[in-house]
Amino acid sequence: MPRVPVLAIVPPVVFAALAGLFFAGMQREDPDALPTTFAGKAAPAIEATPFNEFEGFDRSVLEEPGVKLVNFWASWCGPCRVEHPNLEALADEGIPIYGVNFKDRPDNASAFLAELGNPYAGVGADGEGRIARDWGVYGVPETYVIDGQGRVIERLAGPITQRTLEGQIRPAIAEAAGGS
């Protein structure tokens, strides 16, 4: 019987282990979901720096009655451009959206909104990423649905597409409206 070298066994074993991990990850209830520790809890503090001609905002607006969204975005972010028409549609429906411009140049952010339209009731800059860190943002775009008591109801990591708008954002808005 020929002897099999140990190094010939290592690659198939490593492959099998990785395949097992990937398979286990795909068996989660929603493999695309990135949970937030803030669900059902008060939204973190927010002190976005106002810039250029935009009206700023702070934590107090998140505690006002009614549903609102907090959207982290940047002019250099391709998916932010993709979700922008959906943000404008939500704003046209009367849902206040507060934008946090993430690690961006103010002039680039202004040009982005001048080109695509401004769906935000308030806009602030997070030039160093501190606000995003405090909110647990993985990357932009990222959107939070906030109820009338300032609690986080839902978090969407990634762009608001038609699918996520109908499957995740609208149900969260309805839930937030019911609890406000």
C-alpha positions in Angstrom: 0.0 0.0 0.0 1.5 3.4 -1.1 2.1 5.9 1.6 0.3 9.3 1.2 2.4 12.3 2.2 0.9 14.5 5.0 1.1 17.6 2.8 -1.1 16.0 0.2 -3.9 15.7 2.8 -3.8 19.3 4.1 -5.4 21.1 1.1 -8.5 18.9 0.9 -9.0 19.1 4.7 -8.7 22.9 4.6 -11.1 23.1 1.7 -13.6 20.9 3.5 -13.4 23.0 6.6 -14.0 26.2 4.6 -16.8 24.7 2.7 -18.4 23.7 6.0 -18.1 27.2 7.4 -19.6 28.7 4.2 -22.5 26.2 4.2 -23.2 27.0 7.9 -23.2 30.7 7.2 -25.7 30.3 4.4 -28.1 28.4 6.6 -28.8 31.5 8.8 -32.3 32.8 8.7 -31.3 35.9 6.7 -27.7 35.6 5.5 -27.7 39.2 4.2 -28.8 40.7 7.5 -26.3 42.6 9.7 -28.0 42.9 13.1 -27.8 46.0 15.2 -27.4 46.1 18.9 -29.6 49.2 19.0 -32.9 47.6 17.8 -35.6 48.6 20.2 -33.2 50.9 22.1 -32.6 54.7 21.9 -30.7 55.8 18.9 -27.1 56.8 19.8 -26.1 60.5 20.3 -25.7 62.4 17.0 -24.0 65.7 16.6 -23.4 66.0 12.9 -21.4 69.1 11.9 -23.5 71.4 9.6 -21.8 72.3 6.4 -22.3 74.6 3.4 -25.9 75.7 2.9 -27.5 72.7 4.6 -29.6 72.8 7.7 -28.0 70.6 10.4 -29.6 68.4 13.0 -29.0 66.7 16.4 -30.3 64.0 18.6 -33.4 66.1 19.6 -35.0 65.7 16.2 -34.9 61.9 16.5 -37.0 62.1 19.6 -39.7 64.2 18.0 -43.0 62.5 17.2 -43.3 60.5 14.0 -41.2 58.2 12.0 -37.9 59.3 10.5 -34.9 57.9 8.9 -31.2 58.4 9.4 -29.1 57.8 6.3 -25.3 57.6 6.2 -24.1 58.4 2.7 -21.2 59.9 0.7 -20.7 61.4 -2.7 -17.9 58.9 -3.5 -20.3 56.0 -2.8 -21.7 54.3 -5.9 -24.6 52.5 -4.0 -25.6 55.8 -2.5 -26.3 57.1 -6.0 -28.4 53.9 -6.7 -30.6 54.4 -3.6 -31.0 58.1 -4.0 -34.3 58.0 -6.0 -35.8 55.8 -3.3 -34.8 58.3 -0.6 -36.4 61.1 -2.7 -39.6 59.0 -3.0 -39.7 58.5 0.7 -39.1 62.2 1.3 -41.9 63.0 -1.1 -44.2 60.8 0.9 -43.5 63.1 3.9 -41.0 60.9 5.8 -38.2 63.1 7.2 -34.8 61.8 6.4 -31.7 63.0 8.2 -28.5 62.5 6.2 -25.0 62.0 7.7 -22.4 62.6 5.1 -19.6 60.2 5.9 -15.9 61.0 5.4 -16.5 63.3 2.5 -15.5 66.7 1.3 -18.3 69.2 1.9 -18.0 70.6 -1.7 -18.3 67.1 -3.2 -21.3 66.4 -1.0 -23.0 69.6 -2.0 -22.4 68.8 -5.7 -23.8 65.3 -5.2 -27.1 66.8 -3.8 -27.2 69.6 -6.3 -27.0 67.0 -9.1 -29.4 64.4 -7.7 -31.7 66.4 -5.4 -31.7 66.8 -1.6 -34.2 64.4 0.1 -32.8 65.3 3.6 -34.7 67.4 6.2 -31.3 67.9 7.8 -27.7 67.1 6.7 -24.6 67.0 8.8 -21.0 65.9 8.2 -19.2 63.1 9.9 -15.7 63.9 8.6 -13.8 61.6 10.9 -16.3 58.8 11.1 -17.0 59.1 14.8 -20.8 59.2 14.5 -20.8 56.2 12.2 -18.6 54.3 14.7 -21.0 55.1 17.5 -23.9 53.9 15.4 -22.2 50.7 14.4 -22.1 51.6 10.7 -20.3 49.0 8.6 -20.1 51.2 5.5 -22.2 53.5 3.4 -25.0 53.6 2.6 -26.7 52.6 5.8 -30.1 53.6 6.9 -31.9 53.4 10.3 -35.7 53.7 10.9 -36.4 55.6 14.0 -39.7 55.8 15.9 -41.4 58.8 17.6 -39.5 58.1 20.9 -36.1 58.1 19.2 -35.7 54.3 19.2 -34.1 52.3 16.4 -36.6 50.0 14.8 -34.7 48.7 11.8 -31.2 49.0 10.3 -30.5 48.4 6.6 -26.8 48.0 5.6 -26.5 48.7 1.9 -28.6 50.7 -0.5 -32.4 51.0 -0.3 -33.5 49.2 -3.4 -37.1 48.5 -4.5 -36.8 45.1 -2.9 -35.4 46.3 0.5 -37.8 49.3 0.4 -40.9 47.0 0.2 -39.5 44.1 2.2 -37.7 45.8 5.0 -38.0 49.6 5.1 -41.8 50.0 4.7 -42.6 47.3 7.2 -40.3 49.0 9.7 -41.9 52.4 9.0 -45.3 50.8 9.7 -44.0 49.3 12.9 -42.4 52.6 14.0 -45.7 54.4 13.2 -47.6 51.9 15.3 -45.4 52.4 18.3 -45.1 56.2 18.0 
